[in-house]
Amino acid sequence: MIDPGQLKTRLVVQQPVETPDGQGGVTRTWTTFATVWAQVTPLAARREMQADADGATQAYRIVLRSNLSLTLQHRFSDGARVYRIVAIRDRDDRRFIEIDAEVRVS
């Protein structure tokens, strides 16, 4: 069980909004879905090349209360840092959820 006092990082939960671009595609923007307190723990980082751009991906574990209905399409932001959700799972007590997330650093 997690101590609720460890949820000390304020994150904004964002959801995608897609609007037609008039050419058969869509334009994606992000709107605020909720604001939550979370425990954010950095894990491993790996260097990689993506679209000919050198950079790194930092993995994080995010724990928060399970009172939201999140999907892999949502994301978190903390100022300029954007966390992409990779996996979501319930904790043993089902009061909290654990999220694997990634941040791309260029």
Secondary structure, 3 states (H helix, E strand, C coil): CCCHHHCCEEEEEEEEEEEECCCCCEEEEEEEEEEEEEEEEEEEEEEEEECCEEEEEEEEEEEEECCCCCCCCCEEEECCEEEEEEEEEECCCCCEEEEEEEEEEC
